[in-house]
Amino acid sequence: MHVLLCEDDDLIASGICAGLTAQGLTVDRVATAAAAQHMLHTARFDVMILDLGLPDEDGLALLRRLRQQGEALPVLVLTARDAVTDRVDGLHAGADDYLLKPFDLRELAARLHTLLRRAAGRAVNVIEHGALRYDPSSCAAFLHGAPVDLSRREQALLQALLHNPGRVLSSEHLKDCVYGFNDEVESNALNVHIHHLRRKLGSGIVETVRGLGYRLGPAA
């Protein structure tokens, strides 16, 4: 899961980035509304965490503008504003979830997984694809009932494919899902991760669509 974090407090942002990265998520952080809008035009994200007290613009104003522009990215508002009217305003502005500070990182991660699950139209976290079972919230993969050890990058790649069954994803799209905006990516890095997935989960897990990209292979 690729997360865009819009939070101006360096200490809070550092804790969120470290905590979510440790749970297998890829996080890019910005500190202003303008930077958040720029990032949304530059890279692909699965979900956004939005603080409301930003230095250049109120977070709700940014959220309303994004929704008016047709941006459907799931957004979790993370704020210290605890009044009922604030929560109602946030939801009316287009927020998909609302979490108050202080918070537990485990709850934050669980809510992000729930948002992604709802966006994909699934009722449960566990994704089944033939003999493969994968739980994004626990980062656990099983093939024919046996656990499979996947690196964080391999998990991100697998999630991108599982969340888009039947859809051809370009190399650039997959790189956005696997790497952060500031990560140094070698030219063959994506091919290496695809090779490892095929070795661990079967050669048919990733199909190459010549000239277009890759897609999830048929369920075995």
HELIX and SHEET records of a PDB file:
HELIX    1   1 ASP A   10  ALA A   22  1                                  13    
HELIX    2   2 ALA A   33  THR A   42  1                                  10    
HELIX    3   3 GLY A   59  GLN A   68  1                                  10    
HELIX    4   4 VAL A   84  ALA A   93  1                                  10    
HELIX    5   5 LEU A  105  ALA A  119  1                                  15    
HELIX    6   6 ARG A  152  LEU A  162  1                                  11    
HELIX    7   7 SER A  171  VAL A  178  1                                   8    
HELIX    8   8 ALA A  189  LEU A  201  1                                  13    
HELIX    9   9 SER A  203  ILE A  205  5                                   3    
SHEET    1   A 5 THR A  26  VAL A  30  0                                        
SHEET    2   A 5 HIS A   2  CYS A   6  1                                        
SHEET    3   A 5 VAL A  47  LEU A  50  1                                        
SHEET    4   A 5 VAL A  75  THR A  79  1                                        
SHEET    5   A 5 ASP A  97  LEU A 100  1                                        
SHEET    1   B 4 ILE A 127  HIS A 129  0                                        
SHEET    2   B 4 LEU A 132  ASP A 135 -1                                        
SHEET    3   B 4 ALA A 140  LEU A 143 -1                                        
SHEET    4   B 4 ALA A 146  VAL A 148 -1                                        
SHEET    1   C 2 VAL A 206  VAL A 209  0                                        
SHEET    2   C 2 GLY A 213  LEU A 216 -1                                        
END                                                                             
